Amino acid sequence: METVHKSGKRVLISFDYALKILLCNKANYDVLEGFLSELLRDSVKVTNLIESESNKTTPIDKSTRFDILVENDKGEIIIIELQFSLEVDYFQRMLYGTSKAICERMVQGADYAEVKKVYSINIVYFDLGQGKDYIYCGKTYFRGLHFDDELRLSEAQRSTFNKEVPGEILPEYYILKINQFNNVAKDTLDEWMYFLKNNEIKDEFKAKGLDKAKKILEYNKLTDEEKSEYDSLKWERSHRISQYSSAKLEGRVEGKAEARKEYEGIIAEKDAALAEKETVLARERAEKEAAIARERAEREAAIAEKEALAAELAALKARLNGEQK
């Protein structure tokens, strides 16, 4: 069955599956080169696709993520990763990926000068971090704490590496937030964003690589076996993303119930503490009132005893006066 967009235009296969099946063929490198050239704003020539431990994952992983390592004609390494489900620690994963790519390509005992530049390109279909844009670039800059100047390479380093600043040597990171793209293609890179989001290439698009992609990425050009695998992959991905969304929703519901339970527990604890405090205050008040009553009774008893003694003394004086007469 032919896959057709709701607009009536033929829908192309997704970019991750294209990377896995079609774009690994040298004859189709120009599609990949076009994408990388538009993103990196440079003319990129792909010379090799690298086998690496970092891109050997399980079939389940492949339903929500896919990554490849590319080597260009400068010997630089380009990691392209597509991720469909949220990972809270994704930034740490980006860091691990670049570090691992460097270590895997480094020959033991070689000079550090042999370490090649690494580009980490992350095509994500979830909201990663917070920001208004849909394409982000991360580079390393060194600024002086006292003079606010940018650290540059020495003359010897510039001559050796043909670079001006350390950031041109250190890894660069690119994040393409596909779901945040508004489908308005303002430039050729946006045309690639449109394809990555909609699996569709408009006739007027001029971005490098898209013309070739439009010709080779048609669903109907897949073999029956490839179509079956592709349909299964899409179903599995949708199923897993749906599971994730459901789990997230259930988590929010359970979280609210747990929060309410915790709130009610706090209220109950406060009520119990208040009741205990009121009991203590009542006991202290009763003890104080009892002490006051005892003090009053003792004072009244003392007064009565004093009055009785005064009366007895008066009577004794009167009797003495009578006897003297």
Secondary structure, 3 states (H helix, E strand, C coil): CCCECCCCCECECCHHHHHHHCCCCHHHHHHHHHHHHHHHCCCCCEEEEECCHHHCCCHHHHCCEEEEEEEECCCCEEEEEEECCCCCCHHHHHHHHHHHHHHHHCCCCCCHHHCCCEEEEEEECCCCCCCCCCEEEECCCCECCCCCCECCCCHHHHHHHCCCCHHHCCCEEEEEEHHHCCCCCCCHHHHHHHHHHHCCCCCCCCCCCHHHHHHHCEHHHCCHHHHHHHHHHHHHHHHHHHHHHHHHHHHHHHHHHHHHHHHHHHHHHHHHHHHHHHHHHHHHHHHHHHHHHHHHHHHHHHHHHHHHHHHHHHHHHHHHHHHHC
